[in-house]
Amino acid sequence: MGKDHYRIYETTFSYRNESESASTWHYQYKHFVLLYRVLNMLRGEGFVIVNDKEIAKCIRKDHFIGSRGDLKLHAERFPAGFKIEFFQDINFENPNGGRYDFGKFQKMPYLIRLHYIKYVKMIAALVGKLADADDHTEIPYKTAEDRIKAKYVREWVHEQTDMNFNLSDLDGQTQETYNGTGRDGETLHNGDVKYFRHWNGYLYRGRIYHNINNMWWVIINKTEFHNVADFELFDLKPEDNRGRQKRPLLPKEYQERRAAIEATTTKELVNELRRREKRKETSA
């Protein structure tokens, strides 16, 4: 048996129970009590937290959702530990909401980000007081390159085991076609300079390095980087729009239907309404 530990990564607080066996499921794990203490502390701070009704009823008691204003959370417990993930639904890219976005911390508006920092620090302080657990939170590297290097060291999909390397050493390396093909069919390589359309609608350019599966890190400047799918990366062409191009939030089917209505003359709309009224009278 090892020693319990916790870590803070992006907008997630995770706790690992290494001092108890997780081979069989039961409801007397000490970290279950710890999670309840944390959730009750958050309730005292104004969070409304309930079981997640979108989860199957048979496992719903192990999943929680909550919110305080625009700051939201999802918590989950399991035999080996628990995790609490914070997110928001104001700035998001995934059509299913901010909970499923990459880069949750970067997408948080400034005030929501400050609230998240406040509450995650309170969670860490409470856990440090109530549990004998080590803090495994990683060093907060300042530059984009160092933060990506740290991710390379941490993730099992990369061969690096320490920080003693330069990202430029990886330049020229590529991936399988299904993980390394850009928007227009070009092969992607570490170190390439590519463009992508950010979720805010603006055109961004940066140096790319493979992350995992078909996702690539894009270094924008000394401190900023983004996680972008291969099919969103491209070389800028003369016909590409260089201005802001806000992504539509309305469903595609609705937009097409609205465009068709706008293209229809008033007379045609009136005639269609009359035909519908006649069909109603006939069916009645």
C-alpha positions as CSV (number, residue, x, y, z in Angstrom):
1,M,0.0,0.0,0.0
2,G,1.2,3.5,-0.8
3,K,0.3,6.9,0.5
4,D,-2.7,8.9,-0.6
5,H,-2.1,11.9,-2.8
6,Y,-4.0,14.6,-4.7
7,R,-3.2,16.8,-7.6
8,I,-4.7,19.9,-9.3
9,Y,-4.6,19.9,-13.1
10,E,-6.3,22.5,-15.3
11,T,-9.7,22.7,-13.6
12,T,-9.7,19.3,-12.0
13,F,-9.0,18.3,-8.4
14,S,-8.3,14.6,-8.2
15,Y,-7.7,12.4,-5.1
16,R,-6.1,9.0,-5.2
17,N,-6.6,6.5,-2.3
18,E,-3.4,4.4,-2.2
19,S,-3.8,3.2,1.4
20,E,-6.9,1.0,0.9
21,S,-7.5,-1.8,-1.5
22,A,-9.8,-0.9,-4.4
23,S,-10.2,-4.5,-5.6
24,T,-13.9,-4.7,-4.5
25,W,-16.5,-2.0,-4.4
26,H,-17.9,-1.1,-1.1
27,Y,-19.2,2.1,0.6
28,Q,-16.8,2.5,3.5
29,Y,-13.8,4.0,1.7
30,K,-12.4,6.8,3.7
31,H,-12.2,9.1,0.6
32,F,-16.0,8.8,0.3
33,V,-16.3,10.6,3.6
34,L,-13.7,13.1,2.5
35,L,-15.6,13.9,-0.7
36,Y,-18.7,14.5,1.3
37,R,-16.8,16.9,3.6
38,V,-15.5,18.8,0.5
39,L,-19.0,19.0,-1.1
40,N,-20.5,20.2,2.1
41,M,-17.8,22.9,2.4
42,L,-18.7,24.0,-1.2
43,R,-22.4,24.0,-0.3
44,G,-21.5,26.4,2.6
45,E,-19.9,28.6,0.0
46,G,-23.1,28.9,-2.0
47,F,-22.9,25.9,-4.4
48,V,-26.0,23.9,-5.2
49,I,-24.9,20.3,-5.5
50,V,-27.1,17.3,-6.4
51,N,-26.8,13.9,-7.9
52,D,-26.4,14.0,-11.7
53,K,-29.8,13.0,-13.2
54,E,-28.2,12.4,-16.6
55,I,-26.3,9.4,-15.2
56,A,-28.0,6.0,-15.1
57,K,-30.0,5.5,-11.9
58,C,-28.0,2.5,-10.7
59,I,-24.7,4.6,-10.5
60,R,-26.2,8.0,-9.9
61,K,-25.3,8.1,-6.3
62,D,-21.6,8.3,-7.3
63,H,-22.0,11.3,-9.6
64,F,-22.7,14.9,-8.6
65,I,-23.3,18.2,-10.4
66,G,-23.3,21.6,-8.9
67,S,-23.1,25.3,-9.7
68,R,-22.6,28.7,-8.0
69,G,-23.5,31.3,-10.5
70,D,-21.7,30.6,-13.8
71,L,-19.1,28.4,-12.2
72,K,-20.2,24.7,-12.5
73,L,-18.7,21.4,-11.3
74,H,-19.0,17.7,-11.8
75,A,-17.8,15.3,-9.1
76,E,-17.4,11.6,-9.3
77,R,-16.3,9.0,-6.8
78,F,-14.9,5.5,-7.4
79,P,-13.0,2.8,-5.4
80,A,-9.6,4.3,-6.1
81,G,-10.5,7.9,-5.3
82,F,-12.6,10.9,-6.5
83,K,-12.3,13.9,-8.8
84,I,-14.0,17.3,-9.0
85,E,-14.0,19.1,-12.3
86,F,-14.9,22.7,-12.7
87,F,-16.2,24.3,-15.9
88,Q,-18.4,27.0,-17.4
89,D,-20.9,27.3,-20.2
90,I,-20.3,30.9,-21.4
91,N,-17.2,30.4,-23.6
92,F,-17.2,26.9,-25.0
93,E,-16.4,25.1,-28.2
94,N,-17.8,21.6,-27.8
95,P,-21.5,21.6,-28.9
96,N,-22.3,19.6,-25.7
97,G,-21.1,22.4,-23.5
98,G,-18.0,23.5,-21.6
99,R,-17.8,20.4,-19.5
100,Y,-16.6,18.5,-22.5
101,D,-14.1,21.2,-23.8
102,F,-10.4,21.0,-23.9
103,G,-8.6,23.9,-22.3
104,K,-11.3,24.6,-19.7
105,F,-9.1,27.0,-17.7
106,Q,-8.1,29.1,-20.7
107,K,-11.7,29.4,-21.8
108,M,-12.9,30.6,-18.4
109,P,-13.8,34.4,-18.3
110,Y,-11.6,36.3,-15.9
111,L,-14.0,36.5,-12.9
112,I,-15.1,32.9,-13.2
113,R,-11.4,31.9,-13.3
114,L,-10.7,33.8,-10.1
115,H,-13.6,32.1,-8.4
116,Y,-12.4,28.7,-9.5
117,I,-8.9,29.4,-8.2
118,K,-10.4,30.5,-4.8
119,Y,-12.5,27.3,-4.4
120,V,-9.8,24.8,-5.6
121,K,-7.4,26.3,-3.1
122,M,-10.1,25.9,-0.4
123,I,-10.5,22.2,-1.4
124,A,-6.8,21.6,-1.2
125,A,-6.6,23.3,2.2
126,L,-9.5,21.2,3.6
127,V,-8.1,17.9,2.1
128,G,-4.6,18.8,3.5
129,K,-6.2,19.3,6.9
130,L,-8.4,16.2,7.0
131,A,-6.3,13.6,5.2
132,D,-2.8,12.3,5.3
133,A,-2.1,12.9,1.6
134,D,0.8,14.3,-0.4
135,D,0.3,17.1,-2.9
136,H,1.3,15.8,-6.4
137,T,0.3,19.0,-8.2
138,E,2.9,19.7,-10.9
139,I,5.2,22.7,-11.0
140,P,3.3,25.6,-12.7
141,Y,5.7,26.2,-15.6
142,K,5.4,29.7,-17.1
143,T,6.4,29.2,-20.7
144,A,4.3,27.3,-23.3
145,E,7.2,25.1,-24.3
146,D,8.0,24.0,-20.7
147,R,4.3,23.3,-20.0
148,I,4.1,21.1,-23.1
149,K,7.4,19.4,-22.2
150,A,6.0,18.6,-18.8
151,K,2.9,17.0,-20.5
152,Y,5.3,14.9,-22.7
153,V,7.0,13.7,-19.5
154,R,3.7,12.9,-17.8
155,E,1.8,11.2,-20.6
156,W,2.6,7.6,-21.3
157,V,2.2,8.0,-25.0
158,H,5.5,9.9,-25.2
159,E,9.0,8.5,-24.6
160,Q,10.4,11.4,-22.7
161,T,11.0,10.7,-18.9
162,D,12.4,14.1,-17.8
163,M,12.6,17.7,-18.9
164,N,16.1,17.5,-20.3
165,F,15.2,18.0,-23.9
166,N,14.1,20.7,-26.3
167,L,10.9,20.6,-28.3
168,S,12.9,21.5,-31.4
169,D,14.6,18.1,-31.0
170,L,11.2,16.6,-32.1
171,D,10.9,18.7,-35.3
172,G,10.1,16.8,-38.4
173,Q,8.4,13.9,-36.6
174,T,4.9,12.9,-37.8
175,Q,2.1,10.6,-36.9
176,E,0.0,8.0,-38.7
177,T,-2.3,9.3,-41.4
178,Y,-5.4,9.1,-39.2
179,N,-3.7,11.2,-36.5
180,G,-1.5,13.5,-38.6
181,T,-3.4,14.9,-41.6
182,G,-4.4,18.5,-41.8
183,R,-7.6,20.1,-43.0
184,D,-6.5,20.1,-46.7
185,G,-4.9,16.6,-46.6
186,E,-1.4,17.8,-45.8
187,T,0.9,15.7,-43.5
188,L,1.6,17.4,-40.2
189,H,5.0,17.4,-38.6
190,N,6.3,18.5,-35.3
191,G,7.6,22.1,-35.6
192,D,5.4,23.0,-38.6
193,V,3.8,26.4,-38.5
194,K,0.0,26.0,-39.1
195,Y,-3.2,28.1,-38.9
196,F,-6.5,27.3,-37.2
197,R,-9.7,29.0,-36.5
198,H,-10.1,29.6,-32.7
199,W,-13.4,29.1,-30.9
200,N,-13.7,32.9,-30.6
201,G,-13.7,33.2,-34.3
202,Y,-10.2,34.7,-34.8
203,L,-7.5,33.2,-37.0
204,Y,-4.5,31.9,-35.0
205,R,-1.1,30.7,-36.1
206,G,1.5,28.7,-34.2
207,R,4.1,26.0,-34.1
208,I,2.6,22.5,-33.7
209,Y,3.7,19.5,-31.7
210,H,1.8,16.2,-31.4
211,N,-0.2,15.7,-28.2
212,I,-2.3,12.4,-28.3
213,N,-4.4,10.6,-30.9
214,N,-5.3,13.3,-33.5
215,M,-4.8,16.3,-31.1
216,W,-1.8,18.7,-31.5
217,W,-0.4,21.4,-29.3
218,V,-0.2,24.8,-31.1
219,I,2.3,27.3,-29.5
220,I,0.9,30.8,-30.2
221,N,3.5,32.8,-28.3
222,K,5.9,32.5,-25.3
223,T,3.1,31.7,-22.8
224,E,0.0,30.6,-24.8
225,F,-0.7,27.3,-26.5
226,H,-3.9,25.5,-27.6
227,N,-5.0,21.9,-28.1
228,V,-6.3,21.5,-31.7
229,A,-7.5,18.6,-33.7
230,D,-5.5,17.7,-36.8
231,F,-8.4,18.4,-39.2
232,E,-8.6,22.0,-37.9
233,L,-4.9,22.8,-38.9
234,F,-4.1,24.2,-42.3
235,D,-1.8,26.4,-44.4
236,L,-3.3,29.8,-45.1
237,K,-4.4,30.3,-48.7
238,P,-5.4,33.5,-50.6
239,E,-9.1,32.5,-50.6
240,D,-9.2,32.0,-46.8
241,N,-11.0,34.6,-44.7
242,R,-8.5,36.4,-42.6
243,G,-11.1,38.3,-40.5
244,R,-13.1,37.1,-37.6
245,Q,-15.5,34.3,-38.4
246,K,-17.7,33.5,-35.4
247,R,-18.8,29.9,-35.3
248,P,-22.6,29.6,-35.5
249,L,-24.2,28.4,-32.3
250,L,-27.5,27.5,-33.9
251,P,-28.0,24.0,-35.2
252,K,-27.2,23.6,-38.9
253,E,-30.7,22.3,-39.7
254,Y,-32.3,25.4,-38.1
255,Q,-30.0,27.8,-40.0
256,E,-30.7,26.1,-43.3
257,R,-34.5,26.3,-42.6
258,R,-34.3,29.9,-41.6
259,A,-32.2,30.8,-44.7
260,A,-34.8,29.1,-46.9
261,I,-37.6,31.1,-45.2
262,E,-35.7,34.4,-45.6
263,A,-35.2,33.6,-49.3
264,T,-39.0,33.0,-49.8
265,T,-41.2,35.9,-50.9
266,T,-44.0,37.2,-48.7
267,K,-46.6,36.1,-51.2
268,E,-45.2,32.5,-51.2
269,L,-45.4,32.4,-47.4
270,V,-49.0,33.7,-47.4
271,N,-50.0,31.0,-49.9
272,E,-48.3,28.3,-47.9
273,L,-50.1,29.4,-44.7
274,R,-53.4,29.3,-46.6
275,R,-52.7,25.8,-47.9
276,R,-51.9,24.6,-44.3
277,E,-55.2,26.1,-43.0
278,K,-57.1,24.3,-45.8
279,R,-55.5,21.0,-44.9
280,K,-56.4,21.5,-41.2
281,E,-60.1,22.2,-42.2
282,T,-60.2,19.1,-44.4
283,S,-58.7,16.8,-41.8
284,A,-61.1,18.1,-39.2
